[in-house]
């Protein structure tokens, strides 16, 4: 039997409200044709800190946020998931995961503007993440949903304001981004 590989992963959850509808900033993976939270695998330069991993991945996947003030708030302790067969490695992997909520000192409109249609980042409603009607959703989203009492709905918003003025941008931006990312 093959040895089970361990992988440490940090994720950033960015949640905002547009006309009462909860949206999450998700990352499209063209190879697996699914969406997942912004984040990734720990590297040696993260010095064993999943918060550093999550922040580094956020900077890599949403580079325009580097010049903005924000902090990450723990949503979960480090949790274990698996072992499961990794699509990328073809071996059994035990995941060590930690999820963080982005809390930012910028307006949600600014964040929406800095996530352009050319990126692999899309805004997905909470209902779409749970029902998977529009997108194929990474299994790690379900891990977080089941970990939290109250599921995804219990996650606080990254920003207190409701983004009323730009609600109509979300479906259009998501479709453009999905087409670009999956080609």
Phi, psi and omega in degrees: 000139179288149177292149177273126180273143177257141178223127178261132186224136175244135181237148175248126176259125176240115185234131173221169185243129176235113184049045176084352181265126177284131177238149177236141173278119183241159181250125177280135174249106184297327182293315182265352180055046176220175176243149178213167175296157174296132180157186180177192186280145177295143175239160181307325181291350177279355175055036177078008182256117177290338174292318176296321177300310182298317180294316179299315179296321177300314179297324180286321187268338175227069190301330182290352178277348182306323183274004182258154177270128177204166170219160179253131180249130180299130172263329181222162166282177175290127182239158180252140179222125178117196009286146174230161178281123179283130177297321185282325184259337182071015180236170177283134181230134171261116181269138172248111190243147169217134182249139180234147174261130174284127172241121188235151175261051176216162181284150177299329177300321179297316179297319180295320179293327183276357171257093187280168179292346180273351181273171176267017179262133180227153175266126184233136180288157177300318179299320179294326178291320183283317184275339182054037181279329184255328184233151165279127189248135177304145178297340180288340174293318178295326177302311180296317181303319182278337179290322187271129172299122184095357176062203182301327182299336182277353180288129177294162177281148177291334181226140182286336186283152172268129183271080184284324189288343185234019181307322184292344180288332189299305182299319181297312181297317181299316180296316179298314182294319180298315180298315181294317186288329186265359178285000000 
